[in-house]
């Protein structure tokens, strides 16, 4: 699936950024949480994979709420209430030709989705909630939420540290130590809202309370909550499920609040079955491929020094250069990670030649990249790939130095006689990967 085009819907005098993708027979509107950016969602491999799977069984519509991402910004002293944001949701549905849809709300987006389903049952075919609270401030009859003082302290902390992957240990503990995810998430924060706006939006969302409308929801509802979620307690999901007659509540393992961390396949299976009545086969398409990971060295510092507009221009030139080399060496682009690429090849020699060419060519832009190459079995899910081989390739690339192409011992053995020179870089314990792996630096 190619990356979708960002379009704009008019809601009053405000422009709301939205995207439409997928070719399934039913419509599904994803309502994001607190802040979002509809273009950067495609730069995280797991989040991209999640949406590509949604697009395999639904026509998916997503948007940035006003004041976030690519939608019009608003004054922090005049933030939109839930009623205004419902107007924005309706405007996006109208602009995309959607009469009614499954409304899929995550976190604070779930609060908006609850109110929308109660207010507009004619436009809500089904309701899916994950990690969604009914209210955000603790009370005697809702003891699981943070206190007002705790929410105030969280807003102040976010304003001080925004853009530095703030809060990952709470919302995505399984990925909090992943440097690639840290870089992407910091960028996602910066491109979703300013520090002051993020803090103001968090404070505004803290006042929401939709408990009074829960009993009026008649739409079929699915609730998905992880049992050890530290941001929204599983008990909050149970509370909502008890109040919505006939709803289905599913506890999922793990402690990640973000649905694109932890085990995403079980959650996707539950959503697909709820929306379509069937679940895709659990037997994945497995193939032997060579994976190549590239990553710009020092991208965070360079982005800060060059400014957003100049960095975007430089990234576009970098992306064009890499895509030209992928075409030359018959590589298949799987996805981008903001400042890097994941590609697959049907042979390791072509992957190495592509990596060496990329490493040389990007120097003309004043950039250096690190590259990792590994060959192994992967699971093909739509246009995406998954499995241990992908993790190994990513970890091999992560330990490469600037300008270096590192390969696993598997790759080195497979290209014997191809004319490459390999320098031993020792055995490494790759994070999250069993055993220690021998790696080599490849040159011509």
N, C-alpha and C positions, 0 to 999 in steps of 0.2 A: 504494500500500500504506500503510495506517495504521500508526502506530508500535505495536510489539508491547507487550503487558503484561509487566511483570517479575513473576515468580513465584519461589517458594522450594521447594527440595527439601531433605529432611533427610538428612544424612550423619552417622550417629551422633548426637551432640548439637549439631551445627553446621548452620546454615542456609546453603544455597548459592543465590545469586541466578542465575536463568536466564531466557532468553526463547526463544520459538518463533515463527517467522515463515516465510512462503512456502508455496506449495501444490504444489510439485513432487512427482513420484511416488516419489522416493527420499529417505531421511533423510541429512543431513550435519551432523555435530557440529563446530563450530569451537572449537578449543582456543587461547585467546589466549596471548600471550607473557607476559613478566615481570609486568606489572600491567595492569588493565583496568577498565572501567566500562561495563556493558551498556547503560546509558541514554545516556551521552555519545557512544557510537559513532555515534549518529544525528545528531549536531550538526555533524559534518564532512562537507561535500558529497561528497567523493570516497569516503570510507569508507562513507557511507550508500549511495552509488551502487553500490559493490562488493557490499554485502550485499543490496541490492534485486535485483541481477542474480543472485546466488546463489539468492535466494528465487524466481526465475522458473523454475528447473529443479529445485529441491530443497526439501524441508521442512527448514529450518535451525534448529539448536539451538545456542545459545551460552550461556556462563556466566562468572561471575567466580569464579576459584579462591579458596578460603578464604584470608582475610588480605588480599584486594584488593576494590576496588569496593564493591558493595552486599552482598556476602557477609559472614558474621561475621568480625570481626577476631580475630587470634590474637596471643598474646604473642610478642615478637620473640626471646625466648630459648627458645621452644618451637614453632618453625616446622614445618609439615608436610613429611614426606618424600614422595618420588614415589609410594610405595605408598599413602599416605593420600590423595594427590590423585587416584590412580586410583579409589579408593573414591568420591570426590566426583563424578568423571566418570560412574561407573556409576549413582550416585544420581540424577544429572540425567537420564540416559537412561531410567532406570526411571520417574521422575516424569513424563516427557514421552511415555511409551508407546512408546519406541524400543527394539526388540529388537536391531537391529544397524544400522550406519551407515557411511558414509564418514567417516573421522576426518581433519580438516583442521587441522594444527598449524603454528603460526607461531613462529619463534624458540625461546625456552625452552618454549613450548607444544608445539613439535615434539619436544622431548626426551621430554615426558610421552606424546605420541602414539606415539612409537616403542615405548616400554615397554608401553603399553596394547595396541598391535597384536601385540606378541610374546606378551603374557600372555593376552590375550583374543581370539584369532583368530575365535572364534565370534560375537563382537559387532562385528567390524571387517570390513566389506565391501571397503573400499579405504582406502588411506592416502595422503594428500596432505601434502607437507612443503614449506614455503617459508622460506628463511633460517634453517633449523634446524641447530644444531651437534650433534655426537655427544658432545662434552665441551667444557668451557669454560676449562680450564687447559692451557697448552702443555706438551707433552712431546716427547721425541725422536721418538716414532712418531706424533705428532700436532702438527706444527710450526706450524699456522696460527692456533691460538688465542692469546689474550693470555697473558702470564705471570701468576703469582699476584700479584706486586707491582702489575702494571698493573690487574688486576681490583680489588685492594684500593684503589688510588688512585681508580679510577672510582667505587667505592661511597662513598668519602669525599667526592668531588666532588658526587655526586648528593645526599648528605645536606645539604651546604652550600647548594646552589642549587636544590633541588627546587621545582617549581612555577613556574619561570622559563623554561619551554621548554628545559630542560637537555638537551643532547645532540642537538639537531635536525640539526646540521651533519654528524653521523655517520649517524644512522638515516634521515633524510629530506632529503638535501642539495638535492633539486630544489624543495623547499617551504620551506627554512629561512629564506628572506628574505621570505616571504609574511606580512604582519602579521596577517591573519585566522587563518591556520594557527597562527602563534605564540601568539595569544591562546587559541585552542581547545586547543592542546597543553598549555599551562601549566595550564589548567583541568582538562584530562584527567588530568594528573599529580596535581594536588591532590585530585581526587575519586576517584582510584584507590588511593592509599596515602598515608600520612604520610611525611615525609622519613626518619625513622628506620626505618620499616617497609620503605620502598623500598630503602634501603641494605642492610638485613638480608636481604631477599629476594634481592637481587643477589648477596650473599655466599653465601647458601645455594645458589642456582642454579649458582654457580661450581664447586660440588663434584660436580655431576652428571656421570656418565659412562655412557653406554648402549652403548658399542662392543661389549660382550660379547654383546648380545642381537640385534644387527643380522642376523646370519646365520640366526637362527631365524624371521625374519619371512617368512611365505609369502603374505601378502596382496598383491594387486596394488598397486604403489606408484608414485606420480608425485612427482618432485622438481623444484622450480622455484627457481632461484637466479639472482640478477642478477650479472653478471660483475664489476662494480666495487663490490659491497657492501663497505663498510668495517667493518661490525660482524661479519658471519659470512662468511668467505671462500668463494668459489665452489668452491675446492678441498675444503672441508669437505663440500659437497654431493656432489662426485665420490667422495669417500671413502665416504660412506654408500651411494651408488648402487652402487659396486663390491661392497659387502658384502651387499646385499639382492639375492638372485637374481631376475632377470627384471624389475627395476625400470626405470622410464623416467626419464631425466635430461634436463632442458631448461634450457639457458642462455638467460636473458633479458637484453636490453640495459639499461644504466642502473646507477646506484650507490646506489639507495634500498634500505635494509633493510626498511622498512615497505612492505608490499604495496599500501597505499593511497596511495602516492606514485609518481610516474613514470607509465609506461604501464601502466594497470591492465587495459585491454581484452585485451591479448595473454595475460596471466595468466588472466583470467576465461575466455577461449576455451579455453585448455588444460585448465582444471579442468572446464568444462562437457563437453568432448569425452571426457575421461577418465571422468567420472561417468555420462554418459548415452549415450555413443557417437556423439553428433552435436554440431555446433556451430551456434549461431544464425547467421542470415544476416548477412553483413558489411555489407549495405546498410541504413544507418540510416534511420529515419523522420525526414525533414527538414521543418521547418515555419518559417514566418515568425511570430515572436512578439515581444512587448515584455517584457523582463525588468526586474524591480525588486529591488534589493538595499537592505536597511535594516540599520543597525548602531548600537547604543547607544554614544554618545560617553563615554569615560572609564569603561567598565564594570569594568575590572580594579580601578581605585582604589575605585570605589563598592562593589564586592563585598567588598574587604578592609575597608573602613570600616564597612559595615553588618552584616557577619557572614553566614555561610552560610545560616542559616534565613531571615533577613529578606530577603536577596538573592533566594532562591528564590521567596518570596512576591511580591516586586516583579516578578521576571521573569515569573511566571505572570500577573499583572495586565497587564503589557506585552504578553504573548503574546495574551491574550484581546482586548485592544484592537485589536491589529493584525489578528487574524483577523476581527473584526467589520468592519473597514474593507475587508479583502479581499473579504468576502462582499458588502458594499454596492456595491463597484465591480467585481464579477465577476472578481476575481483568483483564481488557482489557486496554493495554497501548494505549493511544490516541496520545501522543507526549511528547517530552522532551523540556525543556526550558533552556538548557545549564547546569543548576545546579539543576534541579527539574523535576518532572513528573506530567502529567495529566493522570489519569486513570478513568475508569468507572466500576461500579459494578451493578449487578442486585438486590442487597440488601444492606441496610446501615450497618447491623451488620458486614458483611464480610469486608466492607470498613474500619470500625473502627478497627477491628482486624488486618487488613493489616497495617494500619497506625501505630498502637501501636507496631507491630512487627518491622516495618521499623525504627521507632524512637529508639528502643532498639538496633537493629543490627548494625546500622551505627556508634554507639559509638565505636565499635571495630576498626573502621578506623580512630578514632580521630575526627569524624564529629558529628554535631548535625543538625537535620532538624526540620522545623516547618511544620505542616500538617493542612489542612482544608478539612472538609467533609460537603457536602450538598446534599440533595435529591430534585429533581424537574424535570420538563419537559425540554427536550433539543431537538434541531433540529439536526438530523443526516445528515451530508453532506459527502457522501463517507465514509472515515475512520475517519472523524473529527466530533466533536460535537460543537454546538454553542447555544447561547441563554442566558437568564437572569440567569438560574440556574448555568451555567458555571461561569459567573461573580461573583455570590454570593460565590461559592466555592473558587474561587481565592482570593476574598477579606477576607473571613473568615481565610484562611491560612495565608494571609499577616499580620494579627494582632496577630498571635500566637507567643508565646515566644519560645526560643530554647528548643527543646525536647518536645514541647507541641502539643497535638492533639486537635484542636478546632473543634467543630461541631455546626451546626445551631440548633435552637429549633425544626425545622422540623425533623431532624435526631434523636434528643433525644426522641421525642414523638413516633417515629416509632419503636424504639428498646426497648421500655418499657418491662421489664421482662427478658432482655437478659443478665443481670448480670454485666453491666457496671456501673461505678460510675461516676457521673457528678458533676463538681464544677462550680457554676455560675460565669461567667466572665462578666456579665453585658450586657447592650444594647448598640449597636454601630451603627453609621451612616456609612455604607459601601460606599466607593467612587463609584459614578455612579449608585448606587442601590437605588430605592425608599424606604422610610420608615427607621425605626431603627430596627435592628435585634438583638435578644437575642442569645448569644453564650455561649457555655459550654466547659470546658476542660474535656476530656474523659480519664478515667483510667480503669484498670481491677478491 
